[in-house]
Amino acid sequence: MKAQFNNKAISVILFLFGFSLTVSTFLQSISMVCLLVFALMSSEVRANLKFAIKEPFIKISLLIYALFILGTLWTSAAIKDALHMLVKADIFLIAPVIFAIFYQPKYKISLYYGFACGVMLAVVISLVAYLFHLGFFTESGVHFYIYGKALRVFHSHTYQNYFAGLLSVGLLSILLEEQLTKFRRALYIIVISLCTFDIFFVIHGRGGQILYLLMLVILLLQWRFKLGMFFSAVILLLVVPLFVAFSPAVKDGIELYNSDLTKYQNGNFDTSMGGRWEFHKYSWQLIKHSPILGYGTGSYSNEYQSVTTKVSTTNPHNDYLWFGVELGVCGILLLVAFIFIAFKQAYRLVLPYRYIGIILVATYAVACFQNSFFTDRITGEAFIVFISSLLASSRYQKKTSLHNDNMKEYK
């Protein structure tokens, strides 16, 4: 009875977690805490932990967190800053628990349904707001005030576009590989169309738009390489120019980039892209001065401020540089190894999950050149949960299949 209650609770919490990714950071945090509590109460999950720890993906995750802990020994940061970074990166520490949950494939369905519902809620609301010129989404998401305190729901353009794109290519992967009923096929096509329109015509966010195009190209090349090359060329040479010509969201993104570039060349660094270029330039300088082990866990903000005061930041908007400043080349190599191992294990998945896994890893690897997708709470947790749901459930299915084959042979 207790086990059944735990199983249902985990399913419900995973639905809420998936739903929260595009809706509420607060709900996401509560869901993650509850998920860990109920997972550790489950004898089934605890039993699977010994298998999860042996997984290459989990080993590299724990190595990354171990390096962050070791980084506190030579950090130049205050204790509170070092602890803040350890908390920020704790998803690498709890990855084994997340992985152990998904040894039972049934749980990933709850996660995916919750994610789809959350994304579509955000997409539909933004489309309705677009039709009525309400300006619902902004760069900082949607916020309102209660007793003078700002509470935020939904997210900024980067997360909105990325998650809508991920749902879209996930459904497209299924369309390409599975036989579906007419109703499901029509439903998937409608959802994909709404997500695509929302990304390119409603939400202003060039980063998310570029990542969505990358998702489509990676999917098509995996599906049928030669045919994928043709369709990718059509998208890039025909569809994208049409978006540039007719989409205000795309036009604004290009104009903003050109404006940022002009201002940067004229000495104005306080823009979206100008700030990033400054962060990256001075981060490289810091890495050159302490290349092997960096300045220690939580040190980025203070070290950055010690070399420039032109544009202040606590985040270089580049995970490779963030790891490099705080943990040196050792940190960068571990992050690259983390990405490589995730990619290698995703490549071994069955279709259509292989498509989705490779897209997830590849787009995160690219996004981290201009954003902190792995160290950000929203996208960092999303990555560990989604990639674990793919890798762990696949391992379970292979073991079950092997066991069934052995039983048949025995009989």
LOZA-626327 format. One record per residue (C-alpha): residue number from 1; residue in one letter; chain; x negated, y negated, z. Coordinates in steps of 0.5 Angstrom, whole numbers, plus 2048, in hexadecimal, padded with zeros to 3 digits. Example, Ala and Ser with C-alpha at 12.3 -4.5 7.8 and 13.67 -1.06 7.14 Angstrom:
<sites>
(1; 'a'; 'A'; (7E7; 809; 810))
(2; 's'; 'A'; (7E5; 802; 80E))
</sites>
This chain:
<sites>
(1; 'm'; 'A'; (800; 800; 800))
(2; 'k'; 'A'; (7FA; 7FB; 802))
(3; 'a'; 'A'; (7F7; 7FD; 7FC))
(4; 'q'; 'A'; (7FD; 7FC; 7F7))
(5; 'f'; 'A'; (7FE; 7F5; 7FB))
(6; 'n'; 'A'; (7F6; 7F3; 7F9))
(7; 'n'; 'A'; (7F7; 7F5; 7F2))
(8; 'k'; 'A'; (7FD; 7F1; 7F1))
(9; 'a'; 'A'; (7FA; 7EB; 7F5))
(10; 'i'; 'A'; (7F3; 7EB; 7F0))
(11; 's'; 'A'; (7F8; 7EC; 7EA))
(12; 'v'; 'A'; (7FC; 7E6; 7EC))
(13; 'i'; 'A'; (7F5; 7E2; 7EE))
(14; 'l'; 'A'; (7F2; 7E3; 7E8))
(15; 'f'; 'A'; (7F8; 7E1; 7E4))
(16; 'l'; 'A'; (7F8; 7DA; 7E8))
(17; 'f'; 'A'; (7F0; 7DA; 7E7))
(18; 'g'; 'A'; (7F1; 7DA; 7DF))
(19; 'f'; 'A'; (7F7; 7D5; 7E0))
(20; 's'; 'A'; (7F3; 7D0; 7E4))
(21; 'l'; 'A'; (7ED; 7D0; 7DF))
(22; 't'; 'A'; (7F0; 7CA; 7DB))
(23; 'v'; 'A'; (7F5; 7C8; 7E0))
(24; 's'; 'A'; (7F2; 7C7; 7E7))
(25; 't'; 'A'; (7EB; 7C7; 7EA))
(26; 'f'; 'A'; (7EE; 7C8; 7F1))
(27; 'l'; 'A'; (7F2; 7CE; 7EF))
(28; 'q'; 'A'; (7EC; 7D1; 7EC))
(29; 's'; 'A'; (7E8; 7D0; 7F2))
(30; 'i'; 'A'; (7EE; 7D3; 7F7))
(31; 's'; 'A'; (7EF; 7D9; 7F2))
(32; 'm'; 'A'; (7E8; 7DA; 7F2))
(33; 'v'; 'A'; (7E7; 7DA; 7F9))
(34; 'c'; 'A'; (7ED; 7DF; 7FA))
(35; 'l'; 'A'; (7EB; 7E3; 7F4))
(36; 'l'; 'A'; (7E4; 7E5; 7F8))
(37; 'v'; 'A'; (7E8; 7E6; 7FF))
(38; 'f'; 'A'; (7ED; 7EB; 7FC))
(39; 'a'; 'A'; (7E8; 7EE; 7F7))
(40; 'l'; 'A'; (7E3; 7F0; 7FD))
(41; 'm'; 'A'; (7E9; 7F2; 801))
(42; 's'; 'A'; (7EA; 7F7; 7FC))
(43; 's'; 'A'; (7E7; 7FE; 7FD))
(44; 'e'; 'A'; (7E7; 7FF; 7F5))
(45; 'v'; 'A'; (7E3; 7F9; 7F4))
(46; 'r'; 'A'; (7DE; 7FA; 7F9))
(47; 'a'; 'A'; (7DD; 801; 7F6))
(48; 'n'; 'A'; (7DC; 7FE; 7F0))
(49; 'l'; 'A'; (7D7; 7F9; 7F2))
(50; 'k'; 'A'; (7D1; 7FE; 7F2))
(51; 'f'; 'A'; (7D2; 7FF; 7EB))
(52; 'a'; 'A'; (7D3; 7F7; 7E9))
(53; 'i'; 'A'; (7CC; 7F6; 7ED))
(54; 'k'; 'A'; (7C9; 7FB; 7E8))
(55; 'e'; 'A'; (7CB; 7F7; 7E2))
(56; 'p'; 'A'; (7C6; 7F3; 7DE))
(57; 'f'; 'A'; (7CA; 7ED; 7DE))
(58; 'i'; 'A'; (7CB; 7ED; 7E5))
(59; 'k'; 'A'; (7C4; 7EE; 7E7))
(60; 'i'; 'A'; (7C2; 7E8; 7E3))
(61; 's'; 'A'; (7C8; 7E4; 7E6))
(62; 'l'; 'A'; (7C5; 7E6; 7ED))
(63; 'l'; 'A'; (7BE; 7E4; 7EB))
(64; 'i'; 'A'; (7C0; 7DD; 7E9))
(65; 'y'; 'A'; (7C3; 7DC; 7EF))
(66; 'a'; 'A'; (7BD; 7DF; 7F3))
(67; 'l'; 'A'; (7B9; 7DA; 7EF))
(68; 'f'; 'A'; (7BD; 7D4; 7F2))
(69; 'i'; 'A'; (7BC; 7D7; 7F9))
(70; 'l'; 'A'; (7B5; 7D7; 7F8))
(71; 'g'; 'A'; (7B5; 7D0; 7F5))
(72; 't'; 'A'; (7B7; 7CD; 7FC))
(73; 'l'; 'A'; (7B0; 7CF; 7FE))
(74; 'w'; 'A'; (7AD; 7CA; 7FA))
(75; 't'; 'A'; (7B2; 7C5; 7F9))
(76; 's'; 'A'; (7B1; 7BE; 7F9))
(77; 'a'; 'A'; (7B9; 7BD; 7FA))
(78; 'a'; 'A'; (7BC; 7BC; 801))
(79; 'i'; 'A'; (7BF; 7C2; 804))
(80; 'k'; 'A'; (7C6; 7C0; 803))
(81; 'd'; 'A'; (7C5; 7BF; 7FB))
(82; 'a'; 'A'; (7C1; 7C6; 7FB))
(83; 'l'; 'A'; (7C7; 7C9; 7FF))
(84; 'h'; 'A'; (7CC; 7C5; 7FA))
(85; 'm'; 'A'; (7C8; 7C8; 7F4))
(86; 'l'; 'A'; (7C9; 7CF; 7F7))
(87; 'v'; 'A'; (7D0; 7CF; 7F8))
(88; 'k'; 'A'; (7D1; 7CC; 7F1))
(89; 'a'; 'A'; (7CD; 7D2; 7EE))
(90; 'd'; 'A'; (7D1; 7D7; 7F3))
(91; 'i'; 'A'; (7D4; 7DA; 7ED))
(92; 'f'; 'A'; (7CE; 7DE; 7EB))
(93; 'l'; 'A'; (7CE; 7E1; 7F2))
(94; 'i'; 'A'; (7D5; 7E3; 7F2))
(95; 'a'; 'A'; (7D5; 7E6; 7EB))
(96; 'p'; 'A'; (7D4; 7ED; 7ED))
(97; 'v'; 'A'; (7DB; 7ED; 7F1))
(98; 'i'; 'A'; (7DE; 7EA; 7EB))
(99; 'f'; 'A'; (7DB; 7EF; 7E6))
(100; 'a'; 'A'; (7DD; 7F5; 7EB))
(101; 'i'; 'A'; (7E4; 7F2; 7EB))
(102; 'f'; 'A'; (7E5; 7F3; 7E3))
(103; 'y'; 'A'; (7E2; 7FA; 7E3))
(104; 'q'; 'A'; (7EA; 7FB; 7E3))
(105; 'p'; 'A'; (7EC; 7F9; 7DC))
(106; 'k'; 'A'; (7F3; 7F7; 7DF))
(107; 'y'; 'A'; (7F1; 7F1; 7E2))
(108; 'k'; 'A'; (7EE; 7ED; 7DC))
(109; 'i'; 'A'; (7F5; 7ED; 7D9))
(110; 's'; 'A'; (7F8; 7E9; 7DF))
(111; 'l'; 'A'; (7F2; 7E4; 7DE))
(112; 'y'; 'A'; (7F3; 7E4; 7D7))
(113; 'y'; 'A'; (7FB; 7E2; 7D7))
(114; 'g'; 'A'; (7F9; 7DD; 7DD))
(115; 'f'; 'A'; (7F4; 7DA; 7D8))
(116; 'a'; 'A'; (7F9; 7DA; 7D2))
(117; 'c'; 'A'; (7FE; 7D7; 7D6))
(118; 'g'; 'A'; (7FA; 7D1; 7D9))
(119; 'v'; 'A'; (7F7; 7CF; 7D2))
(120; 'm'; 'A'; (7FE; 7CF; 7CF))
(121; 'l'; 'A'; (801; 7CB; 7D5))
(122; 'a'; 'A'; (7FB; 7C6; 7D3))
(123; 'v'; 'A'; (7FC; 7C6; 7CC))
(124; 'v'; 'A'; (803; 7C5; 7CC))
(125; 'i'; 'A'; (803; 7C0; 7D1))
(126; 's'; 'A'; (7FE; 7BC; 7CD))
(127; 'l'; 'A'; (801; 7BD; 7C6))
(128; 'v'; 'A'; (808; 7BA; 7C9))
(129; 'a'; 'A'; (804; 7B4; 7CC))
(130; 'y'; 'A'; (801; 7B3; 7C5))
(131; 'l'; 'A'; (808; 7B3; 7C2))
(132; 'f'; 'A'; (80A; 7AE; 7C7))
(133; 'h'; 'A'; (804; 7AA; 7C7))
(134; 'l'; 'A'; (803; 7AB; 7CE))
(135; 'g'; 'A'; (7FB; 7AC; 7CF))
(136; 'f'; 'A'; (7FC; 7B2; 7D3))
(137; 'f'; 'A'; (7F5; 7B4; 7D3))
(138; 't'; 'A'; (7EF; 7B0; 7D4))
(139; 'e'; 'A'; (7E7; 7B1; 7D5))
(140; 's'; 'A'; (7E8; 7B3; 7DC))
(141; 'g'; 'A'; (7EE; 7B7; 7DC))
(142; 'v'; 'A'; (7F5; 7B5; 7DF))
(143; 'h'; 'A'; (7F5; 7B2; 7E6))
(144; 'f'; 'A'; (7FA; 7AF; 7EB))
(145; 'y'; 'A'; (7F9; 7AC; 7F1))
(146; 'i'; 'A'; (7FC; 7AE; 7F8))
(147; 'y'; 'A'; (7FB; 7AA; 7FE))
(148; 'g'; 'A'; (7F5; 7A6; 7FA))
(149; 'k'; 'A'; (7F2; 7AD; 7F8))
(150; 'a'; 'A'; (7F1; 7AF; 7F1))
(151; 'l'; 'A'; (7F3; 7B6; 7F0))
(152; 'r'; 'A'; (7F2; 7B9; 7E9))
(153; 'v'; 'A'; (7F6; 7BE; 7E5))
(154; 'f'; 'A'; (7F4; 7C0; 7DE))
(155; 'h'; 'A'; (7ED; 7BF; 7DB))
(156; 's'; 'A'; (7E8; 7BA; 7D7))
(157; 'h'; 'A'; (7E8; 7BB; 7CF))
(158; 't'; 'A'; (7E2; 7C0; 7D0))
(159; 'y'; 'A'; (7E5; 7C5; 7D4))
(160; 'q'; 'A'; (7EC; 7C4; 7D1))
(161; 'n'; 'A'; (7E9; 7C5; 7CA))
(162; 'y'; 'A'; (7E4; 7CB; 7CC))
(163; 'f'; 'A'; (7EA; 7CF; 7CF))
(164; 'a'; 'A'; (7EF; 7CE; 7CA))
(165; 'g'; 'A'; (7EA; 7D0; 7C5))
(166; 'l'; 'A'; (7E8; 7D6; 7C9))
(167; 'l'; 'A'; (7EF; 7D8; 7C9))
(168; 's'; 'A'; (7F0; 7D7; 7C2))
(169; 'v'; 'A'; (7EA; 7DB; 7BF))
(170; 'g'; 'A'; (7EC; 7E1; 7C4))
(171; 'l'; 'A'; (7F3; 7E2; 7C1))
(172; 'l'; 'A'; (7F0; 7E1; 7BA))
(173; 's'; 'A'; (7EB; 7E7; 7BC))
(174; 'i'; 'A'; (7F1; 7EB; 7BE))
(175; 'l'; 'A'; (7F5; 7E9; 7B7))
(176; 'l'; 'A'; (7EF; 7EB; 7B3))
(177; 'e'; 'A'; (7EE; 7F2; 7B7))
(178; 'e'; 'A'; (7F4; 7F5; 7B9))
(179; 'q'; 'A'; (7FB; 7F7; 7B7))
(180; 'l'; 'A'; (800; 7F2; 7BA))
(181; 't'; 'A'; (808; 7F2; 7B9))
(182; 'k'; 'A'; (80A; 7EC; 7B5))
(183; 'f'; 'A'; (80D; 7E8; 7BB))
(184; 'r'; 'A'; (806; 7E8; 7BE))
(185; 'r'; 'A'; (802; 7E7; 7B8))
(186; 'a'; 'A'; (807; 7E1; 7B7))
(187; 'l'; 'A'; (806; 7DF; 7BE))
(188; 'y'; 'A'; (7FE; 7DF; 7BE))
(189; 'i'; 'A'; (7FE; 7DB; 7B7))
(190; 'i'; 'A'; (803; 7D6; 7BA))
(191; 'v'; 'A'; (7FE; 7D5; 7C1))
(192; 'i'; 'A'; (7F8; 7D5; 7BC))
(193; 's'; 'A'; (7FB; 7CF; 7B8))
(194; 'l'; 'A'; (7FD; 7CB; 7BE))
(195; 'c'; 'A'; (7F6; 7CC; 7C1))
(196; 't'; 'A'; (7F3; 7CA; 7BB))
(197; 'f'; 'A'; (7F7; 7C4; 7BA))
(198; 'd'; 'A'; (7F6; 7C2; 7C1))
(199; 'i'; 'A'; (7EE; 7C2; 7C1))
(200; 'f'; 'A'; (7EE; 7BF; 7BA))
(201; 'f'; 'A'; (7F3; 7BA; 7BA))
(202; 'v'; 'A'; (7F5; 7B8; 7C1))
(203; 'i'; 'A'; (7EF; 7B9; 7C6))
(204; 'h'; 'A'; (7EA; 7B4; 7C5))
(205; 'g'; 'A'; (7E3; 7B9; 7C7))
(206; 'r'; 'A'; (7DE; 7BA; 7C1))
(207; 'g'; 'A'; (7DA; 7BF; 7C5))
(208; 'g'; 'A'; (7E0; 7C3; 7C6))
(209; 'q'; 'A'; (7E2; 7C3; 7BF))
(210; 'i'; 'A'; (7DB; 7C5; 7BD))
(211; 'l'; 'A'; (7DB; 7CB; 7C1))
(212; 'y'; 'A'; (7E2; 7CD; 7BF))
(213; 'l'; 'A'; (7DF; 7CD; 7B7))
(214; 'l'; 'A'; (7D9; 7D1; 7BA))
(215; 'm'; 'A'; (7DE; 7D6; 7BD))
(216; 'l'; 'A'; (7E1; 7D7; 7B6))
(217; 'v'; 'A'; (7DB; 7D7; 7B2))
(218; 'i'; 'A'; (7D8; 7DC; 7B7))
(219; 'l'; 'A'; (7DF; 7E0; 7B7))
(220; 'l'; 'A'; (7DF; 7E0; 7B0))
(221; 'l'; 'A'; (7D8; 7E3; 7AF))
(222; 'q'; 'A'; (7D9; 7E8; 7B4))
(223; 'w'; 'A'; (7DF; 7EB; 7B0))
(224; 'r'; 'A'; (7DD; 7EB; 7A9))
(225; 'f'; 'A'; (7D6; 7E8; 7A8))
(226; 'k'; 'A'; (7D7; 7E6; 7A0))
(227; 'l'; 'A'; (7DE; 7E5; 7A1))
(228; 'g'; 'A'; (7DD; 7E1; 7A7))
(229; 'm'; 'A'; (7D7; 7DD; 7A4))
(230; 'f'; 'A'; (7DC; 7DB; 79E))
(231; 'f'; 'A'; (7E2; 7D9; 7A3))
(232; 's'; 'A'; (7DD; 7D5; 7A8))
(233; 'a'; 'A'; (7DA; 7D1; 7A2))
(234; 'v'; 'A'; (7E2; 7CF; 7A0))
(235; 'i'; 'A'; (7E3; 7CD; 7A7))
(236; 'l'; 'A'; (7DC; 7C9; 7A8))
(237; 'l'; 'A'; (7DC; 7C6; 7A1))
(238; 'l'; 'A'; (7E4; 7C5; 79F))
(239; 'v'; 'A'; (7E8; 7C5; 7A6))
(240; 'v'; 'A'; (7E3; 7C1; 7AA))
(241; 'p'; 'A'; (7E3; 7BB; 7A5))
(242; 'l'; 'A'; (7EA; 7BB; 7A5))
(243; 'f'; 'A'; (7EA; 7BB; 7AD))
(244; 'v'; 'A'; (7E5; 7B5; 7AC))
(245; 'a'; 'A'; (7EA; 7B2; 7A7))
(246; 'f'; 'A'; (7F1; 7B3; 7AB))
(247; 's'; 'A'; (7F0; 7B4; 7B2))
(248; 'p'; 'A'; (7EF; 7AE; 7B6))
(249; 'a'; 'A'; (7EC; 7B2; 7BC))
(250; 'v'; 'A'; (7E6; 7B4; 7B7))
(251; 'k'; 'A'; (7E5; 7AD; 7B5))
(252; 'd'; 'A'; (7E5; 7AA; 7BB))
(253; 'g'; 'A'; (7E0; 7AF; 7BE))
(254; 'i'; 'A'; (7DB; 7AE; 7B8))
(255; 'e'; 'A'; (7DC; 7A6; 7B9))
(256; 'l'; 'A'; (7DA; 7A7; 7C0))
(257; 'y'; 'A'; (7D4; 7AB; 7BE))
(258; 'n'; 'A'; (7D2; 7A6; 7B9))
(259; 's'; 'A'; (7D3; 7A0; 7BE))
(260; 'd'; 'A'; (7D0; 7A4; 7C4))
(261; 'l'; 'A'; (7CA; 7A5; 7BF))
(262; 't'; 'A'; (7CA; 79D; 7BD))
(263; 'k'; 'A'; (7CA; 79B; 7C4))
(264; 'y'; 'A'; (7C4; 7A0; 7C6))
(265; 'q'; 'A'; (7C0; 79D; 7C1))
(266; 'n'; 'A'; (7C1; 796; 7C3))
(267; 'g'; 'A'; (7BF; 798; 7CB))
(268; 'n'; 'A'; (7C6; 79A; 7CD))
(269; 'f'; 'A'; (7C6; 7A0; 7D1))
(270; 'd'; 'A'; (7CC; 7A0; 7D5))
(271; 't'; 'A'; (7D1; 7A4; 7D0))
(272; 's'; 'A'; (7D3; 7AC; 7CF))
(273; 'm'; 'A'; (7CD; 7AE; 7CA))
(274; 'g'; 'A'; (7C8; 7A8; 7CC))
(275; 'g'; 'A'; (7C9; 7AB; 7D4))
(276; 'r'; 'A'; (7C7; 7B2; 7D1))
(277; 'w'; 'A'; (7C1; 7B0; 7CD))
(278; 'e'; 'A'; (7BE; 7AC; 7D3))
(279; 'f'; 'A'; (7C0; 7B2; 7D8))
(280; 'h'; 'A'; (7BD; 7B7; 7D3))
(281; 'k'; 'A'; (7B6; 7B2; 7D2))
(282; 'y'; 'A'; (7B5; 7B1; 7D9))
(283; 's'; 'A'; (7B6; 7B9; 7DB))
(284; 'w'; 'A'; (7B1; 7BB; 7D6))
(285; 'q'; 'A'; (7AC; 7B6; 7D9))
(286; 'l'; 'A'; (7AE; 7B9; 7E0))
(287; 'i'; 'A'; (7AD; 7C0; 7DD))
(288; 'k'; 'A'; (7A6; 7BF; 7DA))
(289; 'h'; 'A'; (7A4; 7BC; 7E1))
(290; 's'; 'A'; (7A6; 7C2; 7E5))
(291; 'p'; 'A'; (7A7; 7C8; 7E0))
(292; 'i'; 'A'; (7A6; 7CE; 7E3))
(293; 'l'; 'A'; (7AB; 7CE; 7E9))
(294; 'g'; 'A'; (7AE; 7C7; 7E9))
(295; 'y'; 'A'; (7B0; 7C3; 7EE))
(296; 'g'; 'A'; (7B4; 7C8; 7F2))
(297; 't'; 'A'; (7BB; 7C9; 7F3))
(298; 'g'; 'A'; (7C0; 7C3; 7F3))
(299; 's'; 'A'; (7BA; 7BE; 7F2))
(300; 'y'; 'A'; (7BD; 7BC; 7EB))
(301; 's'; 'A'; (7C0; 7B5; 7ED))
(302; 'n'; 'A'; (7BA; 7B2; 7F1))
(303; 'e'; 'A'; (7B5; 7B4; 7EC))
(304; 'y'; 'A'; (7B9; 7B1; 7E7))
(305; 'q'; 'A'; (7BA; 7AB; 7EA))
(306; 's'; 'A'; (7B2; 7AB; 7EC))
(307; 'v'; 'A'; (7B1; 7AA; 7E5))
(308; 't'; 'A'; (7B6; 7A5; 7E2))
(309; 't'; 'A'; (7BC; 7A1; 7E5))
(310; 'k'; 'A'; (7BE; 79F; 7DE))
(311; 'v'; 'A'; (7C4; 7A4; 7DE))
(312; 's'; 'A'; (7C5; 7A8; 7E4))
(313; 't'; 'A'; (7C8; 7AF; 7E4))
(314; 't'; 'A'; (7C8; 7B5; 7E9))
(315; 'n'; 'A'; (7C9; 7BA; 7E3))
(316; 'p'; 'A'; (7C5; 7BA; 7DC))
(317; 'h'; 'A'; (7CB; 7BD; 7D8))
(318; 'n'; 'A'; (7C6; 7C2; 7D6))
(319; 'd'; 'A'; (7C5; 7C9; 7DA))
(320; 'y'; 'A'; (7BF; 7CA; 7D7))
(321; 'l'; 'A'; (7BC; 7C4; 7D9))
(322; 'w'; 'A'; (7BF; 7C4; 7E0))
(323; 'f'; 'A'; (7BC; 7CB; 7E1))
(324; 'g'; 'A'; (7B6; 7C9; 7DF))
(325; 'v'; 'A'; (7B5; 7C3; 7E3))
(326; 'e'; 'A'; (7B7; 7C7; 7EA))
(327; 'l'; 'A'; (7B4; 7CD; 7E8))
(328; 'g'; 'A'; (7AF; 7CC; 7E3))
(329; 'v'; 'A'; (7AE; 7D1; 7DD))
(330; 'c'; 'A'; (7AF; 7D7; 7E1))
(331; 'g'; 'A'; (7B7; 7D4; 7E2))
(332; 'i'; 'A'; (7B7; 7D3; 7DA))
(333; 'l'; 'A'; (7B5; 7DA; 7D9))
(334; 'l'; 'A'; (7BA; 7DD; 7DE))
(335; 'l'; 'A'; (7BF; 7D9; 7DB))
(336; 'v'; 'A'; (7BD; 7DB; 7D4))
(337; 'a'; 'A'; (7BD; 7E2; 7D6))
(338; 'f'; 'A'; (7C4; 7E1; 7D9))
(339; 'i'; 'A'; (7C7; 7DF; 7D2))
(340; 'f'; 'A'; (7C3; 7E5; 7CF))
(341; 'i'; 'A'; (7C5; 7EA; 7D3))
(342; 'a'; 'A'; (7CC; 7E8; 7D3))
(343; 'f'; 'A'; (7CC; 7E8; 7CB))
(344; 'k'; 'A'; (7C9; 7EE; 7CB))
(345; 'q'; 'A'; (7CE; 7F2; 7CF))
(346; 'a'; 'A'; (7D4; 7EE; 7CC))
(347; 'y'; 'A'; (7D1; 7F0; 7C5))
(348; 'r'; 'A'; (7D2; 7F8; 7C7))
(349; 'l'; 'A'; (7DA; 7F6; 7C9))
(350; 'v'; 'A'; (7DF; 7F9; 7C4))
(351; 'l'; 'A'; (7E3; 7F5; 7C0))
(352; 'p'; 'A'; (7E6; 7F0; 7C0))
(353; 'y'; 'A'; (7E3; 7EF; 7C7))
(354; 'r'; 'A'; (7DC; 7EF; 7C4))
(355; 'y'; 'A'; (7DE; 7E9; 7C0))
(356; 'i'; 'A'; (7E1; 7E5; 7C6))
(357; 'g'; 'A'; (7DB; 7E7; 7CA))
(358; 'i'; 'A'; (7D6; 7E4; 7C5))
(359; 'i'; 'A'; (7DA; 7DE; 7C4))
(360; 'l'; 'A'; (7DA; 7DD; 7CB))
(361; 'v'; 'A'; (7D2; 7DE; 7CD))
(362; 'a'; 'A'; (7D0; 7DA; 7C6))
(363; 't'; 'A'; (7D5; 7D4; 7C7))
(364; 'y'; 'A'; (7D2; 7D3; 7CE))
(365; 'a'; 'A'; (7CB; 7D4; 7CC))
(366; 'v'; 'A'; (7CC; 7CE; 7C7))
(367; 'a'; 'A'; (7D1; 7CA; 7CC))
(368; 'c'; 'A'; (7CB; 7CA; 7D1))
(369; 'f'; 'A'; (7C7; 7C5; 7CD))
(370; 'q'; 'A'; (7CC; 7BF; 7CE))
(371; 'n'; 'A'; (7D0; 7C2; 7D4))
(372; 's'; 'A'; (7CF; 7C6; 7DB))
(373; 'f'; 'A'; (7D3; 7CB; 7D9))
(374; 'f'; 'A'; (7D0; 7D1; 7DD))
(375; 't'; 'A'; (7CF; 7CC; 7E3))
(376; 'd'; 'A'; (7D6; 7C9; 7E3))
(377; 'r'; 'A'; (7DB; 7CC; 7E8))
(378; 'i'; 'A'; (7E0; 7CC; 7E3))
(379; 't'; 'A'; (7DD; 7CF; 7DD))
(380; 'g'; 'A'; (7D8; 7D3; 7E1))
(381; 'e'; 'A'; (7DD; 7D7; 7E5))
(382; 'a'; 'A'; (7E1; 7D8; 7DE))
(383; 'f'; 'A'; (7DB; 7DB; 7DB))
(384; 'i'; 'A'; (7D9; 7E0; 7E0))
(385; 'v'; 'A'; (7E0; 7E2; 7E1))
(386; 'f'; 'A'; (7E2; 7E3; 7D9))
(387; 'i'; 'A'; (7DB; 7E6; 7D7))
(388; 's'; 'A'; (7DC; 7EB; 7DD))
(389; 's'; 'A'; (7E3; 7ED; 7DB))
(390; 'l'; 'A'; (7E0; 7EF; 7D4))
(391; 'l'; 'A'; (7DA; 7F2; 7D7))
(392; 'a'; 'A'; (7DD; 7F6; 7DD))
(393; 's'; 'A'; (7E3; 7F8; 7DA))
(394; 's'; 'A'; (7DF; 7FB; 7D4))
(395; 'r'; 'A'; (7DB; 7FF; 7D8))
(396; 'y'; 'A'; (7E1; 802; 7DC))
(397; 'q'; 'A'; (7E4; 804; 7D5))
(398; 'k'; 'A'; (7DE; 807; 7D3))
(399; 'k'; 'A'; (7DD; 80B; 7D9))
(400; 't'; 'A'; (7E4; 80D; 7D9))
(401; 's'; 'A'; (7E4; 80F; 7D2))
(402; 'l'; 'A'; (7DD; 813; 7D3))
(403; 'h'; 'A'; (7E0; 817; 7D9))
(404; 'n'; 'A'; (7E7; 819; 7D5))
(405; 'd'; 'A'; (7E2; 81B; 7CF))
(406; 'n'; 'A'; (7DE; 820; 7D4))
(407; 'm'; 'A'; (7E5; 822; 7D7))
(408; 'k'; 'A'; (7E7; 824; 7D1))
(409; 'e'; 'A'; (7E1; 828; 7CF))
(410; 'y'; 'A'; (7E1; 82B; 7D6))
(411; 'k'; 'A'; (7E8; 82E; 7D4))
</sites>
